[in-house]
C-alpha cells in the first residue's frame, strides 16, 4: 500500500539538510530502484523552484510499504531525522486516485 510521509522542518534547516542530504537521497534511490517510490521532494520556503538560502519547510514522500508500521520505521530511520532537520513527521495511508 502507498503511504504519505509528510515532514515539517525546524527553523533554518538548510545547513542540516545539506549535511545529511547524500544519505537521505541514497535511501530514496533505494526505494526508487525497488519500484516502491511514487514521488519525493521538499517544500520550498518561498515560491521558487530554487529557494536558495530561504531553504525548505518540509518534505513529502509517497512510497509503497507492507504496512503502516513499516512506513513509520522507514521514516524514523531517515538521516534527516537523525540530523535534526525535521520538527515533526506524519505517516499515513495514501490512496492513489489520479492520474
C-alpha positions as a Python dict, from the first residue, in 0.01 Angstrom:
ca = {
    (1, 'X'): (0, 0, 0),
    (2, 'X'): (108, 358, -56),
    (3, 'X'): (195, 575, 245),
    (4, 'X'): (248, 950, 262),
    (5, 'X'): (537, 1066, 478),
    (6, 'X'): (484, 1436, 548),
    (7, 'X'): (768, 1609, 730),
    (8, 'X'): (789, 1958, 879),
    (9, 'X'): (1134, 2119, 909),
    (10, 'X'): (1276, 2302, 1207),
    (11, 'X'): (1354, 2670, 1152),
    (12, 'X'): (1670, 2737, 949),
    (13, 'X'): (1706, 2373, 849),
    (14, 'X'): (1909, 2431, 532),
    (15, 'X'): (2257, 2361, 679),
    (16, 'X'): (2125, 2047, 847),
    (17, 'X'): (1963, 1935, 522),
    (18, 'X'): (2282, 1991, 326),
    (19, 'X'): (2491, 1780, 563),
    (20, 'X'): (2254, 1481, 561),
    (21, 'X'): (2129, 1506, 201),
    (22, 'X'): (2353, 1240, 40),
    (23, 'X'): (2236, 972, 284),
    (24, 'X'): (1873, 1089, 258),
    (25, 'X'): (1881, 1073, -124),
    (26, 'X'): (2051, 731, -120),
    (27, 'X'): (1759, 585, 77),
    (28, 'X'): (1508, 738, -164),
    (29, 'X'): (1702, 597, -459),
    (30, 'X'): (1687, 252, -297),
    (31, 'X'): (1306, 279, -288),
    (32, 'X'): (1304, 403, -647),
    (33, 'X'): (1525, 115, -764),
    (34, 'X'): (1283, -129, -598),
    (35, 'X'): (989, 33, -782),
    (36, 'X'): (838, 150, -450),
    (37, 'X'): (871, 529, -480),
    (38, 'X'): (582, 729, -627),
    (39, 'X'): (708, 1083, -551),
    (40, 'X'): (953, 1258, -322),
    (41, 'X'): (1064, 1614, -274),
    (42, 'X'): (1093, 1914, -46),
    (43, 'X'): (859, 2209, 6),
    (44, 'X'): (1046, 2532, -83),
    (45, 'X'): (1013, 2806, 179),
    (46, 'X'): (935, 3057, -96),
    (47, 'X'): (750, 3033, -427),
    (48, 'X'): (1055, 2934, -629),
    (49, 'X'): (1197, 2622, -791),
    (50, 'X'): (1532, 2710, -629),
    (51, 'X'): (1469, 2885, -296),
    (52, 'X'): (1840, 2940, -229),
    (53, 'X'): (1913, 3050, 127),
    (54, 'X'): (1540, 3056, 208),
    (55, 'X'): (1560, 2677, 216),
    (56, 'X'): (1271, 2443, 271),
    (57, 'X'): (985, 2396, 517),
    (58, 'X'): (944, 2021, 492),
    (59, 'X'): (921, 1721, 261),
    (60, 'X'): (675, 1480, 107),
    (61, 'X'): (748, 1116, 24),
    (62, 'X'): (487, 877, -111),
    (63, 'X'): (614, 521, -119),
    (64, 'X'): (496, 161, -106),
    (65, 'X'): (537, -29, 222),
    (66, 'X'): (396, -357, 352),
    (67, 'X'): (232, -183, 648),
    (68, 'X'): (190, 144, 831),
    (69, 'X'): (438, 20, 1090),
    (70, 'X'): (698, -46, 817),
    (71, 'X'): (642, 301, 672),
    (72, 'X'): (683, 460, 1016),
    (73, 'X'): (1000, 261, 1083),
    (74, 'X'): (1145, 371, 748),
    (75, 'X'): (1055, 735, 821),
    (76, 'X'): (1204, 717, 1171),
    (77, 'X'): (1535, 594, 1025),
    (78, 'X'): (1566, 887, 783),
    (79, 'X'): (1903, 1064, 809),
    (80, 'X'): (1714, 1395, 822),
    (81, 'X'): (1555, 1278, 1148),
    (82, 'X'): (1896, 1191, 1295),
    (83, 'X'): (2038, 1526, 1177),
    (84, 'X'): (1756, 1724, 1342),
    (85, 'X'): (1609, 1855, 1014),
    (86, 'X'): (1253, 1757, 1097),
    (87, 'X'): (1046, 1901, 1381),
    (88, 'X'): (763, 1657, 1308),
    (89, 'X'): (688, 1364, 1079),
    (90, 'X'): (341, 1230, 996),
    (91, 'X'): (293, 895, 823),
    (92, 'X'): (-46, 792, 692),
    (93, 'X'): (-200, 569, 427),
    (94, 'X'): (-236, 721, 81),
    (95, 'X'): (-478, 614, -190),
    (96, 'X'): (-366, 697, -543),
    (97, 'X'): (-668, 802, -749),
    (98, 'X'): (-534, 1020, -1033),
    (99, 'X'): (-375, 1029, -1278),
}
